[in-house]
Amino acid sequence: MSELDQLTLTYAQSFPDEFAVEVSNAPRAELLSLLRSLPTDLAVAIVARLSVSAFRDVCTELKTQLGGWLNGAGFDDSVALLIRLPRKEQSVLVAAVTDRGVRRRLRQFLNFPAHSVGSLAIELPMRVSADTPVTELLQELRTLGGRRETPVVVIGSQGEYSGVLDVWRLVTRENDLGRVKDFNRWVNPILPEVSLANARTLPQWLQNNWLPVVDHEQRVLGFVRRQQILGMREFEVSDAEIVGESILELAVRYVVVLTQLLERVLGAAGRQR
């Protein structure tokens, strides 16, 4: 291995987050060649940290290799990669893992009972590091089509859940300076093993139309929407219960809309001072 290659390898091993950010912007052919040259465990760690567009391209081009890579990768990095994929693609990759112990552990981690929140968790289209510059965040959002309702979770330096993107603060910013952590908003997450019945009673739904789902290590598994939780029923209900729940849903929507309008008005008033 040349001196440059050794330096690159050392840099990737020591600073995987920073390395992933840099290679995400490289030409795709160079990125794919680089990933193939890395040790298996390190390749998975870097893929799990790539930007949205780079991650999608890599998973498409290296689909047949990813399953094999998971055999030699660490559990945390394997999970970090898998939870960025749709459920169907997760299953395909895990099935390609030849080590029975690793395959069983990954399946146990990714599968939850039908009556639990984990069974409804949707893969997140975007996770962003708290230290990511706002300019890079905006570029990623444009990659996703600029949809303001797109769920975006903020991740800390150790890959732990740190909050969600405060869209209103981002929209009303005065410039593109700063980092994602300046636009972070804490929202209490929900554990995947929580039953749907208990999930419906959470107060977080009054101000949020989606909640992040995290495990006990604070790794983000995905997210669930309010309509998923409030719309699911585990047993037969009476007409009175259905009417009551409909009224509650209308009340929740009213509170959310009113809160958003107030935040926009107050934000505009603050900028005029």
Secondary structure, DSSP 8 states (H G I E B T S, - for coil): --HHHHHHHHHHHH-HHHHHHHHHTS-HHHHHHHHHHS-HHHHHHHHTTS-HHHHHHHHHHTHHHHHHHHHHS-HHHHHHHHTTS-HHHHHHHHHT---HHHHHHHHHHH---TTBGGGG-B--SEEEETT-BHHHHHHHHHHTT--TTS-EEEE-TTS-EEEEE-HHHHHT-SSS-SBGGGGEE----B-TTSBHHHHTT-GGGGT-SEEEEE-TT--EEEEEEHHHHHH--SS---HHHHHHHHHHHHHHHHHHHHHHHHHHHHHHHHHH-
